[in-house]
Amino acid sequence: MASSRNEPSERSSPRLNGLDRIPKPFLIGVAGGTASGKSSVCAKIMDQLGQAGVDHRQRQVVIISQDAFYKNLTPDQDIKAKRGEFNFDHPEAFDFDGMAQALKDIAAGKIVEIPEYDYVNNCRKDSGMKIYPVDVVLFEGILVFYFKELREMFHMKLFVDTDPDTRLSRRVLRDIKERGRTLEKILHQYTTLVKPAFEEFCLPTKKYADVIIPRGADNTVAIDLIVQHIQELLRPTKTNKRTRHNSDSFVGRPH
């Protein structure tokens, strides 16, 4: 994992003393192993902030998956992927420059189009998802803390920590049901590629997390505390008010 992007140099999180300017949008990185529950944690946070049913043009919270930035495979890589021999958990499988630019543009308040990935055919779809200016971005993925430049963009870093047996069982069920893969291929890929990559590239980034969430989405206490923290960060103040008409829809939501 020798890379200049991974030297320990972290930006401190904004303080809550009322004097520091709270950044908008507030970028939250959510890391963890495959099938650890990252997406479920993000979905629960979004739901408790009152954003799950809001039109995408009016949302103040948005979830972005690192999976959207998988690189398109070469013909040789595609053949390996179909045999379950391509390492999708390696840092080189991701378009780092695309991820970094997307987050920079979102931080600048621009409308950004995020790619959509086809897991069955191992390629990007022609259509994507538009991200409009928001207050909170939940950026989730196995390696969101691996790249130093990416890691330092986050104002809060969460690591979803779920035991390996649970993660494997979830992955088996997901890949059979949603991605049309055989049990034999899933287990072969997990033991030869996924598990070693997790131990080499993902697990070491746990040290960068501000909050570790054991048991993933089942840890309702941790999720409630994180939601309350986000609400407090985004609560309007004399020096930090939004003029957007729907701002009270999640800032004032009680828990």
N, C-alpha and C positions, 0 to 999 in steps of 0.2 A: 504494500500500500504506500510505496514511496512516491510521493507527489507533492509538488510545491503548493498544491491547493489544499493540503491537509495539515500544514503546520499550525500548532495551537496558537491562535490569535483571535480572541473573541471580543466582540463589541458588547458592552454591558447593556442590559435591558433598561428601558425608560423607568424612572422612579415615579412613585405615586404620591409625591408631596404637594401636588397641585401647582408647583412652580415650573416643572419641566413640561415642555411641549410634547403631548402624546402624538406620535406619528399617525397619519392617515394616508393610505390604509395601514392597518396594523397587521403585519405579516407573521403568521404562525406556522412553523415547520412541525410536521408530525411524522416521525420516523418509527421504524420497527420492522421486524422480520416479516417474511411472507405470511399472509393470512393471520397476522397477529391481532387484527381488529382495528387497523388504522382508519379505514373507511367508515366503519361503524361508529368509532369515537367521534370522527368529524361530523357524521350525520346527526348524532345525538347532540353535539354542541350546537349545530345549526338549528336543530329542532327546538332546543331549549331557549335559543335566542329569538325564536319566533319567526324564522326565515324559511322554513321548509316549504311552505305553500305560497311564498311570494313570487310574483312574476320576475323572471331573470333580469329584466331591465330595471326593476325597482329594488332588487336585493341589496342589503348592506353587508351580507356575509356570503362568501362563495367558496366552494371546495374545488381545488385543482389536484389532479392526480399526476404524479411523476411518470406514470405509465404512458401518459399521452405523448411523452417525449422520447419514446423508444425510436431508435434510428430505423429507417427502412433497411431491410436485409438485402444483401447481395444474393445472386442466384445460388452460390455455394452455401451461404449462410442459411438460406431458406431450406435447402435440402437437409442440412444438419438440424434445423429447428423441427422439421417434420419427423425426424428420427428421435427427437428429444435430446439432442446433443449440442444445442446452441445455448450458451450461458447468458440468459436474460437477466441474471442477477449480478453481472459484472459491470463495473462503472463504464466500460467502453461501449456497453449496449445502449447507453443513453446519450441524447443530444444535449450535452452540457451547455453549449453556447445558446441553444434555443431556449433552454430553461432560464438561464441567466437573463437573457434579453427580455423574455416575457415578464419576469418579475420586475425588472427595471422599468419597463413600460407601464406595468400596473401601478407601481409605486409613483410614477409620474402622472397618474390619473388618465392614462390613455385607454381607449377601447382596444382590447387585445383579442385575437382569435387563437384559441388553444386547439391543437390537433386532437383528433379522436383516433384511438388505436383499435384495430381489429385483431382480437386475440386468436380467433380461429384461423385466419389467413396470414397472421404475423406481418401486418403492414398497416400503414396509416390509411384511414378512410379519406375520401375526397372532401367530405364536410368536416367542420370543426365546431367549437363552442365559443361564442362571443362572450367576453368578460367586460362588463361595463364598470365604471368607477364605483368602488365599494369602500366600506369602512374596515372590513376584516377579510383577510385571505387565509384559508386553511390549505396549506400545500403539503400533501401527504405522499409518502413513498419510502421504499426501503433504503434509499441512499440520499435522502435530502440533506443529511448532515455531512456526507462524505466529501463533497466539494467545498473547499474553504470559502470561495467567493460567494457561493450560494448560501452557505451556512451563516455567513456574517450579515446577510440581508434580513434574517429573521429577528423579530423583536421578542419572540417567545419560542422556545423549543421544547416539544413534548416527545417522549419516547414511549411507545406502547409495548409493554413487556409481557409476553404471553409464553407459557412453557412450550417446548418443542413438540411434544406429543399432540397438544391441542392444535398447534399451527399446522402440523402435518395432516391431521384428520380433516381439518377445515379445507386445506388445499386439495386433498383428494376429492372431497365432496364437490367443491367448486369446479375443479378442472374437468371432472366427469360430467357434471350437470350443465355447465355453462360453456365449456370449451371443447367438448367432444373428444376428450383424451382417454386413453385406456389406463387402467390401474397400473399395469406393468410399466408403461412409459412414464407415468407420473412418479412412481417410486424410483425408477432408474434415474430420472432427471433430478429428483430430490437428493438422493444419496451421493450422486457423482458431481452435481453442480450447485444446487440450491443451498444445501447445508454447508458445504465448504465456503461458498461465497458469503453466506451470512456470517460465519465465524471470522472471515478475513476482512470483509468490507463493511458490514452493517453493525455487528455487535460492538466493535471498538468505538463507534460514534455515539454510543449511549452516554459516554462521559460528557458530551457537550450539552445534554438535555438540562433544561431548567426544572422540568417536572417529569418524573417517571411514573407511568400509569400501569401498575400490575393488573393483569386479567382483562385488559382492554375495556371494551364497552360495558362489561359486567361491573366495572368499578364505578358505580353511580356516585359515590361520595367524591371521588377525584374529579369526575366530570362536572358535578355541581359546583365545586370550588373553582374550577377553571372558568366555567361560565360566569360565575359571580365576579371573578377577576377581570374578565373581558368587559363585562357590563360596567364595572367601576372605571376601567380605563377609558371607555367611550362615553361615559355619562357627560352630557353637556355642562360646561362651566362658563363663567363670564368670558374667559379668554379662548374657549374652545367650543363654539357652538356651530351647529350645522344648520343651514337654511333649507335643507331638503325636507319636503313635506311629510315624509313618512319616517322621520328619524325616531319618533317616540315608539314606533311599532315593536322595536326590540330592546331599546335602551332601558325603557321603564318596565319591562316584563318581570313580574315577581316570580320567585322560586321558593 
